[in-house]
């Protein structure tokens, strides 16, 4: 067993598929307010992991990485409290009946994530044993799924299955299960045609809703929101391999990450796509769409900055243009005398009304009459941010006399900003925004609605629930957190 550098607990747990990068960020944020609380303790209090799991990775894991002799994987799953004794016993009993690998069976039943299984295989099983574990014999597959009853030539059938799966154990077993569930018998010589038909109809077509969809969505998520490499770099390397068929291997981090995700394999110093299923689902068109989406997202962020700069230049030009007439008017005043002084004073005072706000000379009356509080919320994102900053500054200066109309517009801006943060996968910051909305606000129902959506989301639910448990005051979340 090779020596492995021991990484921080959070990163080890993330690589094992037990916590997300979002949960690491949340726990560290909580820890920053109380440095004496251990990182693992926060995860346990939030209900994310069991204490035994945290202890296993904090205390036993560094020692296990240095040991040459290893135990069966089931032993480690039980030690880490990932499987309880009853689950392990049931898996071992079923494993004897269907001749399936214990870890693979646990993944099939939803007791373990494929990422967790791969993590243990990578670090605790030597290369020779790993190959045996990941490559069950053709005879075992045929016998366990009764393929002899579905085809005149089960070994030829299995060969066509491997053509699509590349021998990937989970994909192979899932595809064989699809064949086993099909309501027809495959005659000799028709294996390639009928296997392709089943793959297209029951694996690739509408793949997010197929039986294997959750596994494929995991690959997609780690590819598009990777925390090790820039997703753009990963996609570009993967696209190059797709278009060229294979490329010369290198030592880049992108290569390592694509291999770790299972999308590519390395053979004879060449990199190629792992199997035809991945090649069909994550194809060139799909990759180009994702690259375009990343580019548009980047352009949107750049435009926010670009939109602000011209506005400042425009304002300066307006002020310049206003100053020129004022110089001319001053000359007229000296010539015409007191007759026009009064109207000019009125005009000057009105024109300076908005400038008063920008110069921070605030009072209740001027603020309540300003466009920030009387006009509808603008649609331009750059202006939205500017309005929010100015209103928050005004509220700091007039904490006890902040007009209700201004607070109403500020709440609307806060909700809109939270939704933008959600689109950028910054849900933690979005939650913080929505929790600022008071129960009497006009925007309260909206804040409650979006928090509820995130709270019950299949993707963000776990992170949202964990974070809301860690904070004490969030009026918009009380309805569903107290149930």
C-alpha positions in Angstrom: 0.0 0.0 0.0 1.4 3.4 -1.0 1.8 6.1 1.6 -0.8 8.7 1.2 -0.6 12.3 2.5 -3.1 12.8 5.3 -5.5 15.6 4.4 -7.7 17.8 6.6 -10.7 16.0 7.9 -13.2 18.0 5.8 -11.5 17.2 2.6 -11.2 13.5 3.4 -14.9 13.4 4.2 -15.7 15.2 1.0 -13.6 12.9 -1.2 -15.3 10.0 0.5 -18.7 11.4 -0.7 -19.9 11.9 2.9 -20.2 15.7 2.9 -20.3 18.4 0.3 -18.1 21.4 -0.3 -21.1 23.5 0.8 -21.3 21.7 4.2 -17.5 22.2 4.7 -18.0 26.0 4.1 -21.0 26.1 6.4 -19.2 24.2 9.2 -16.1 26.4 8.9 -18.3 29.5 9.1 -19.9 28.3 12.3 -16.4 27.4 13.7 -15.1 30.9 12.9 -17.5 32.2 15.6 -16.3 29.6 18.2 -12.8 28.4 17.6 -13.0 25.9 20.5 -15.6 23.8 18.8 -14.1 21.0 16.6 -15.0 20.7 13.0 -16.3 17.2 13.4 -18.4 18.1 16.4 -20.3 20.7 14.2 -21.1 18.1 11.6 -22.4 15.8 14.3 -24.6 18.5 15.9 -26.0 19.4 12.5 -27.0 15.8 12.0 -24.8 15.4 8.9 -22.6 12.5 10.3 -22.6 10.2 13.2 -20.0 10.6 15.9 -18.5 7.2 15.2 -18.0 8.2 11.5 -16.2 11.4 12.5 -14.0 9.5 15.0 -13.2 6.8 12.4 -11.9 9.3 9.8 -10.2 11.6 12.4 -8.5 8.9 14.4 -8.3 5.5 12.5 -8.1 6.6 8.9 -4.6 8.1 9.1 -3.3 4.9 10.6 -5.1 2.6 8.1 -3.4 4.5 5.2 0.0 3.3 6.5 -1.0 -0.4 7.0 0.0 -3.0 4.5 -2.6 -5.6 5.6 -6.2 -4.7 5.2 -9.5 -6.2 6.4 -12.6 -6.9 4.1 -14.3 -3.7 3.1 -17.4 -4.7 5.1 -15.3 -4.4 8.3 -14.4 -0.8 7.5 -17.9 0.2 6.5 -19.1 -1.0 9.9 -16.2 0.6 11.8 -17.1 3.9 10.1 -20.8 3.5 11.0 -21.7 3.6 7.3 -23.4 0.2 7.6 -24.8 -1.2 10.9 -24.4 -4.9 11.9 -27.9 -5.8 10.7 -27.4 -4.2 7.3 -24.0 -5.9 6.9 -25.4 -9.3 7.9 -28.3 -8.9 5.4 -25.9 -7.9 2.6 -23.6 -10.8 3.2 -26.5 -13.2 3.2 -27.9 -11.8 -0.1 -24.4 -11.7 -1.6 -24.1 -15.5 -1.2 -27.3 -16.0 -3.1 -26.7 -13.7 -6.1 -22.8 -13.8 -6.1 -22.6 -10.0 -6.2 -19.8 -7.8 -4.6 -20.8 -6.6 -1.2 -19.9 -2.9 -1.9 -21.7 -3.0 -5.2 -24.7 -4.5 -3.6 -24.7 -1.8 -0.9 -24.6 0.8 -3.7 -27.5 -0.9 -5.5 -29.6 -0.8 -2.4 -28.8 2.9 -1.7 -26.9 2.2 1.5 -23.6 3.6 0.1 -22.8 6.1 -2.6 -20.6 4.9 -5.5 -18.2 7.7 -4.6 -17.8 6.3 -1.1 -17.2 2.7 -2.4 -14.6 4.0 -4.9 -12.9 6.0 -2.1 -12.4 2.9 0.1 -11.3 0.8 -2.9 -8.8 3.4 -3.9 -7.1 3.7 -0.5 -7.6 0.3 1.2 -7.4 -2.3 -1.5 -4.2 -3.1 -3.3 -4.1 -3.1 -7.1 -4.4 -6.9 -7.7 -7.3 -7.3 -5.3 -9.0 -4.2 -6.6 -9.0 -5.6 -10.2 -10.6 -8.8 -8.9 -13.3 -6.8 -7.0 -14.1 -4.6 -9.9 -14.2 -7.4 -12.5 -16.6 -10.1 -11.6 -16.4 -13.1 -14.0 -18.8 -13.3 -16.9 -20.1 -16.6 -15.5 -21.0 -14.8 -12.2 -22.9 -12.1 -14.1 -24.8 -14.6 -16.3 -25.7 -16.7 -13.4 -26.8 -13.9 -11.0 -29.0 -12.3 -13.6 -30.2 -15.5 -15.3 -29.1 -14.2 -18.7 -29.1 -17.8 -20.0 -32.9 -17.5 -20.0 -32.8 -14.3 -22.1 -30.5 -15.2 -24.9 -29.5 -18.1 -27.1 -25.8 -17.1 -26.6 -25.4 -15.4 -23.2 -21.6 -14.9 -23.6 -22.1 -13.2 -26.9 -24.8 -11.1 -25.3 -22.4 -10.1 -22.5 -19.7 -9.2 -25.0 -22.1 -6.6 -26.5 -22.9 -5.3 -23.1 -19.2 -4.8 -22.4 -19.0 -2.9 -25.8 -21.3 -0.3 -24.2 -20.1 -0.3 -20.6 -16.4 -0.9 -21.0 -16.7 -3.4 -18.2 -17.7 -0.8 -15.6 -19.3 -3.0 -12.9 -22.3 -0.8 -12.0 -23.1 0.1 -15.6 -22.7 -3.6 -16.6 -25.0 -4.9 -14.0 -27.6 -2.2 -14.6 -27.6 -2.8 -18.4 -27.8 -6.6 -17.8 -30.8 -5.9 -15.5 -32.5 -4.0 -18.2 -31.9 -7.0 -20.6 -33.2 -9.4 -17.9 -36.4 -7.2 -17.5 -37.0 -7.1 -21.2 -40.0 -9.1 -22.3 -38.4 -10.9 -25.2 -35.8 -13.5 -26.0 -32.6 -12.5 -27.9 -31.8 -15.0 -30.7 -28.3 -15.7 -31.8 -26.8 -13.1 -34.1 -29.2 -10.3 -32.9 -27.2 -9.4 -29.7 -25.7 -6.2 -31.1 -28.9 -4.9 -32.6 -31.1 -5.6 -29.6 -28.6 -4.5 -27.0 -28.2 -1.1 -28.8 -32.0 -0.8 -28.9 -32.3 -1.3 -25.2 -29.4 1.0 -24.4 -30.9 3.8 -26.5 -34.5 3.4 -25.1 -33.8 2.6 -21.5 -30.4 4.1 -20.6 -29.6 7.0 -22.9 -33.0 8.4 -23.9 -34.3 10.8 -21.2 -31.4 9.5 -19.0 -32.1 11.7 -16.0 -35.3 9.7 -15.4 -33.9 6.3 -16.0 -32.8 3.8 -13.3 -29.2 4.8 -13.7 -29.9 8.5 -13.8 -28.9 9.3 -10.2 -25.5 7.8 -10.8 -25.0 9.7 -14.0 -26.3 12.9 -12.4 -23.5 12.5 -9.8 -20.9 12.4 -12.5 -22.4 15.5 -14.2 -22.6 17.4 -10.9 -18.9 16.8 -10.0 -17.9 17.7 -13.6 -19.8 21.0 -13.7 -19.2 22.1 -10.1 -15.7 20.6 -9.5 -13.8 22.0 -6.5 -10.4 20.7 -7.6 -10.2 21.9 -11.2 -11.9 24.7 -13.2 -15.0 23.1 -14.9 -14.1 24.9 -18.1 -10.7 23.2 -18.2 -12.2 19.7 -17.5 -14.8 20.1 -20.2 -12.2 21.3 -22.8 -9.9 18.4 -22.1 -12.8 15.9 -22.2 -14.1 17.5 -25.5 -10.6 17.1 -27.0 -10.6 13.4 -26.2 -14.2 13.0 -27.6 -13.3 14.7 -30.9 -9.9 13.0 -31.4 -10.8 9.6 -30.0 -7.7 9.6 -27.8 -4.9 12.0 -26.8 -1.5 11.5 -25.3 -1.5 11.3 -21.5 -0.1 14.1 -19.4 0.4 14.9 -15.7 -2.3 17.5 -15.5 -4.7 17.8 -12.6 -7.5 17.8 -15.2 -6.5 14.3 -16.4 -6.4 13.0 -12.8 -9.8 14.4 -12.1 -11.5 13.0 -15.3 -10.1 9.6 -14.5 -11.3 9.9 -10.9 -14.8 10.8 -12.2 -14.6 7.7 -14.4 -15.2 9.6 -17.6 -11.8 8.7 -19.1 -9.3 5.8 -18.8 -5.6 5.7 -19.4 -4.2 2.9 -21.6 -0.7 2.6 -23.0 -0.1 6.3 -22.3 -3.2 7.3 -24.1 -6.4 8.9 -22.7 -9.8 7.8 -24.1 -13.4 7.9 -23.0 -14.3 5.1 -20.6 -17.3 3.6 -22.5 -19.9 4.2 -25.2 -22.6 5.1 -22.6 -20.6 8.0 -21.3 -19.7 8.9 -24.9 -23.4 9.0 -25.9 -24.7 10.9 -22.9 -21.9 13.3 -22.3 -21.3 13.8 -26.0 -19.7 16.7 -28.0 -23.0 18.7 -28.2 -23.6 18.3 -24.5 -20.1 19.5 -23.7 -20.4 22.5 -26.1 -23.7 23.5 -24.4 -22.1 23.4 -21.0 -19.1 25.5 -22.2 -21.4 28.0 -23.7 -23.4 28.2 -20.4 -20.2 28.8 -18.5 -19.1 31.5 -21.0 -22.5 33.3 -20.7 -22.4 33.1 -16.9 -18.9 34.7 -17.0 -20.0 37.4 -19.5 -23.0 38.2 -17.2 -20.7 38.8 -14.3 -18.3 41.0 -16.4 -21.3 43.0 -17.7 -22.3 43.9 -14.2 -19.0 45.7 -13.8 -19.1 47.2 -17.3 -22.6 48.5 -16.8 -21.6 50.4 -13.6 -18.6 52.2 -15.1 -20.5 53.9 -18.0 -23.2 55.1 -15.6 -20.6 56.8 -13.5 -19.1 58.5 -16.6 -22.6 59.6 -17.7 -23.2 61.1 -14.3 -20.0 63.1 -14.4 -20.9 64.3 -17.9 -24.3 65.4 -16.7 -22.7 67.3 -13.8 -20.2 68.9 -16.2 -23.1 70.0 -18.5 -25.0 71.4 -15.6 -22.0 73.4 -14.4 -21.7 75.2 -17.7 -25.3 76.7 -17.6 -24.7 77.6 -13.9 -21.7 79.8 -14.9 -23.8 81.5 -17.6 -26.7 82.0 -15.1 -24.3 83.6 -12.6 -23.4 86.2 -15.2 -27.1 86.9 -15.9 -27.8 87.3 -12.2 -25.2 90.0 -11.9 -26.8 91.8 -14.9 -30.5 91.3 -14.2 -30.4 91.8 -10.4 -32.8 90.7 -7.8 -35.7 90.1 -10.1 -34.7 86.5 -10.9 -32.9 85.6 -7.7 -35.8 83.9 -6.0 -36.8 81.6 -8.9 -33.2 80.6 -9.3 -32.9 79.7 -5.6 -35.9 77.4 -5.9 -34.6 75.8 -9.1 -31.2 75.2 -7.5 -32.7 73.7 -4.3 -34.8 71.2 -6.4 -31.9 70.2 -8.6 -29.8 69.4 -5.5 -32.5 67.1 -3.9 -31.0 63.8 -5.2 -27.4 65.0 -4.7 -28.3 65.5 -1.0 -28.7 61.7 -0.7 -25.4 61.0 -2.5 -23.6 63.4 -0.2 -25.0 61.5 2.8 -26.8 64.6 4.2 -29.8 62.5 5.0 -33.0 63.3 6.8 -36.4 61.5 7.0 -38.2 63.9 4.7 -35.6 63.9 1.9 -35.2 60.1 2.0 -38.9 59.3 2.0 -39.3 61.5 -1.1 -36.3 60.1 -3.0 -36.7 57.8 -6.0 -35.1 55.0 -4.0 -38.2 54.7 -1.9 -41.0 56.0 -4.3 -40.1 54.4 -7.6 -40.7 50.8 -8.6 -37.7 48.4 -8.4 -35.6 48.6 -11.6 -34.9 45.6 -13.7 -31.1 46.2 -14.4 -29.0 44.1 -12.1 -26.3 46.7 -11.8 -28.8 49.3 -10.7 -30.4 46.9 -8.2 -27.1 46.4 -6.4 -26.5 50.2 -6.4 -30.0 50.8 -4.9 -29.5 48.2 -2.2 -26.1 49.6 -1.1 -27.5 53.2 -0.9 -30.6 52.1 1.0 -28.5 50.1 3.5 -26.2 53.0 4.0 -29.2 55.3 4.6 -30.6 52.8 7.1 -27.4 52.8 9.0 -27.6 56.6 9.3 -31.3 56.7 10.2 -31.7 53.4 12.2 -34.7 54.7 14.2 -36.3 56.9 11.4 -35.9 54.8 8.3 -39.2 55.3 6.2 -41.4 52.2 5.7 -41.5 52.8 1.9 -37.7 52.6 1.9 -37.7 49.4 4.0 -40.2 47.9 1.6 -38.0 48.6 -1.4 -34.9 47.4 0.5 -36.7 44.1 1.3 -37.7 43.6 -2.3 -34.0 44.2 -3.4 -32.8 41.7 -0.7 -35.1 38.9 -2.0 -34.1 39.6 -5.6 -30.5 39.4 -4.7 -31.0 36.1 -2.8 -32.5 34.6 -6.0 -29.5 35.7 -8.0 -27.2 34.1 -5.4 -29.2 30.9 -5.7 -28.7 30.8 -9.5 -25.0 31.1 -8.9 -25.1 28.1 -6.4 -24.4 30.5 -3.5 -27.4 29.3 -1.5 -25.7 29.9 1.9 -25.4 33.6 1.1 -29.0 33.6 -0.3 -30.3 32.1 2.9 -28.6 34.8 4.9 -30.4 37.4 2.8 -33.8 35.8 3.1 -33.4 35.5 6.8 -33.2 39.3 7.1 -36.8 39.7 6.0 -39.1 40.4 8.9 -42.5 38.8 9.4 -44.4 42.2 8.8 -42.6 42.8 5.5 -44.5 42.8 2.2 -41.7 40.5 1.0 -42.1 38.0 3.8 -44.2 35.6 1.8 -41.7 35.6 -1.0 -38.8 35.0 1.3 -40.8 32.2 3.0 -41.6 30.6 -0.4 -38.0 30.5 -1.7 -36.6 29.3 1.6 -39.2 26.5 1.6 -38.2 25.6 -2.0 -34.6 25.3 -1.0 -35.4 23.5 2.2 -37.3 20.8 0.4 -35.1 20.7 -2.7 -33.6 17.4 -3.7 -30.3 19.1 -4.5 -30.1 21.9 -1.9 -32.4 20.5 0.9 -29.7 18.8 3.0 -27.4 21.9 3.0 -30.3 24.3 3.6 -31.6 22.3 6.6 -28.2 21.9 8.1 -27.5 25.7 7.9 -30.9 26.7 9.2 -30.3 24.4 12.2 -27.1 26.3 12.9 -28.6 29.8 13.1 -31.0 31.0 15.7 -33.0 33.7 14.0 -34.7 33.3 10.6 -38.4 34.5 10.6 -39.1 33.2 7.1 -38.0 29.7 8.0 -39.9 29.2 11.3 -43.0 27.8 9.6 -41.3 24.6 8.3 -38.3 24.4 10.7 -40.6 24.2 13.8 -42.7 21.4 12.3 
